[in-house]
Amino acid sequence: MLWFLIVVLGLVSIALAAVCVLAAASGANESENELARIEPEVRRAERRLHDVARDSFAAMLEEARTHERASK
């Protein structure tokens, strides 16, 4: 009877360990999915920021050239 309880306890602990491993793998997969979803959003935001900076610089340069021509 004692051996039966030891075997059952061993099987239960192995099953619990397997569930923990699967849960950890699922959590890692969700984390990877979240990163994969965020990555394109970051790229779009960086691109918009680059576009805004480029357009602002072009506008400042044009404004400086306009004032330079008006001064002459």
C-alpha angles and dihedrals in degrees: 000000000000091000090052091054091047092051092047091048090050092050092048092050091049090050091048091050090050091051090050091051092049092048091051091049090049091050091050090049091052089049091051090048090051091050091048089052094047097046097072091045090054091049092051091049091049090049092050090048090050091049093049092049092048093049092046092050091048090050092049091048092050091048091051091049091049092053090045092054092046091052094056 
